[in-house]
Amino acid sequence: MYWKKNWYTLLEIMIVIAIVAILMTITMRFGSRRIDDLNVQTIKEEFVQTYSTIFSQAMTSNYSAGKRYEKLTLLIWSGNHGFDYLFSWENDFFLSWFENQKLTITNVKLWDDYSDNIWIALYPYRMSCDISADWITWDMASFAIVVGREHVRSCFRVEHDLCKLRQVACEENSDL
C-alpha cells in the first residue's frame, strides 16, 4: 500500500497530458497567427522601402547604370504584384521592377476616378512629380495593396507636390 501514495495514477498522468496538449494547441495557434501578421508587415515594409529607395535615387542623383537619366517613371498597375520603374534618357531606357507574389495592388484611384494604372514621373533633384493616367495629369493618386491569406489591405497616397508614399487609413465605405 505504501507505493500507491508515492506514484501517480494513470488517470492523473492522462489529465496532465491533456492539459499540456490543450495549452500547446492554443499557443501554436496564436503563434501561427503572429507569424502571418509579421509576414504581412514585412511585405508591406518591403514595398514602402523599395518605393522610398527609388524616390531617394531620383532626389540625389541623375545617374543609373553609368548613364545620365532625364526621368524616372514608376508604373503602378491594378492587379499587379508590385510596380515597374523606368529610367529614361534621350532615345533609350532601362526597365526594372519590384515584384512580390504575396501582394496585389488594387483600387487604383485618381481623386475619385478609378483607373487601371498610375504613372508617377520623378525628375532628378526635383521634389515634385507628375502623376498621370490615360494622358491626364492629376494632383493625387491612391491605391491599396492586399497581402496574405487574410487579404490584409494597406492604403497609400501619393501627392504631386512631395511625391512621397504615405500610408493612409482605408476608407470603410469605399472600395479603397
Buried (B, 14 or more C-beta within 10 A) or exposed (E): EEEEEEEEEEEEEEEEEEEEEEEEEEEEEEEEEEEBEEBBBEBBEBBBEBBEEBBEBBBEEBEBEEEEBEBBBBBBBBEBBBBBBBBBBEEEBBEEBBEBEBBBBBBBBBEEEEBEBBBBBBBBEEBEBBBBBEEEEBEEBBBBBBBBEEEBEBBBBBBBEEBEBEEEEBEEEEEB
